[in-house]
């Protein structure tokens, strides 16, 4: 079952157009499908995911989106997140089911050449995810 997010950002609050392109690149790299406007779906339609990978693809994408909104002081005046979802990991099942929580360096990223890859590199996105863990020290 998919997770969808839709949002509207007040154009007057966007001082740097790269902020919008970073959002697009983030969702693409985490395997989300752009379904139009500012609407995104995970997993992408037609993928063979057994369950949604919340800890490695959903939560990091949403955390990056939230962090960028706060950092750039973007006015997100409408948003929805809908999830009719199933996610989990059973590491001791035979065979194991779902995906375990991965270190930032080991998360599978998609869209090797996303639409705006130059704005948000794979390494920069991994560094963001790693920094979330590093800030606990």
N, C-alpha and C positions, 0 to 999 in steps of 0.2 A: 504494500500500500504506500502511496507516495506522501511526501511532505511537500507542501507548497508555501512559498512566501511571496507576498505582494507588498509593494510599498510605493509611496509617492513622496518625493523630496521637493521642497520648495526651491525653484530655480534661483531665487534671489539669495538663498543661503549657500549656494555653491560658488565659492570664490575660485576654486581650482578645478577645472573640468577633469583633471586626472583622478579626482576622487571618485567620480562616476565610473571611470574606466577601471580603477582598482577594484571596485565592487564587482564589476562584470568578470574581470580576470579571476578574482577569488572564487566566485561561484563556479566558473568553468573548471578551474584547476581541481576543485573538490568534487567534480563529477556531476554537478547540477546541470539541468537542461533549461535553457532560456526559452520560455514559452510565450514571450511577447511582452513588450513594454518593460515594466519593472516586476515581472512575474517569473519565478524560478521554481523548478520541480526537481526533487531528488527521491529516488534515483531517476536518471534519465529514462524516458520511455524506451522500451526494447532491451534494456540491460537484463542480465540474468542473475541479479542479486537475490540471494535467498532471503535476506532481511536487510533493512536499512542499517548502515554503519554510522550510528549516531555519534560515537565518541571520536571517530576518525574523519568523518566527512560532514556531518550535520552541525554538531556543536562548534567545531572550529570555524566553519563558514559563517555561522550566525554570530559567533564571538568577534570575528574580524569585522563583519558588517557593523555590529554595535560599537566596536572600538573606533572605527573610522568615522561613524556618525558623531560620536562624542568628541574625538580629536579635532575634526574639521568643523564642529559646531553646525552640522547639517540639520535642517528642520525637516524631519520625517513626520509629516502631518497625517498620514494614513498608513497603516500596515496591518496585515493579517498573516498569521502562521496557522496553517491547517495541517494536522497530522492524523491520519488514520493509519497507524504504524505498528510495526512489530520489529523489535530489535533485541539482540542479545548475543551472548557468547557462551557456549558450553564447551570449555576446553578439555574436559575429561570424558566427553562423549566419544563414541567410536563410530564414525569419524567425528572429529571436532566440528561444531556448528558455529556459524557466525564468525565475526572478526574480533580478536582481542584488541584491547587498547594498545596502540603503538606509540613508540617514541616518535617525535617529530620527523626525524631522519628516515623513518621506516614507513610513514603513511604513504599509501598509494595515491599519487596525484594523477589527474587526467589532463587532457588538453595540453599536450606538450607544446603546442603553438596556439594558445588561446588568442582570441580576437585582439586583445590588448596585452599580450605577453610582455612587451617591453616596459609596461607601466608597473607590473607586479610580477617579478621573477619568481620562479619556483623556490629559490633559496630564500628570498625575502619572506615568502609565505611560511616556509618551514621555520625561519628564525622567529616569526611572530608566535607560532604555536609553541616553540621551545621556550620563548621568553615568558609565556604564561606559566610554565612549570618552574622556570628559574626564579621567578619573582617570589616563590614561596620560601626561598632560602633566607 
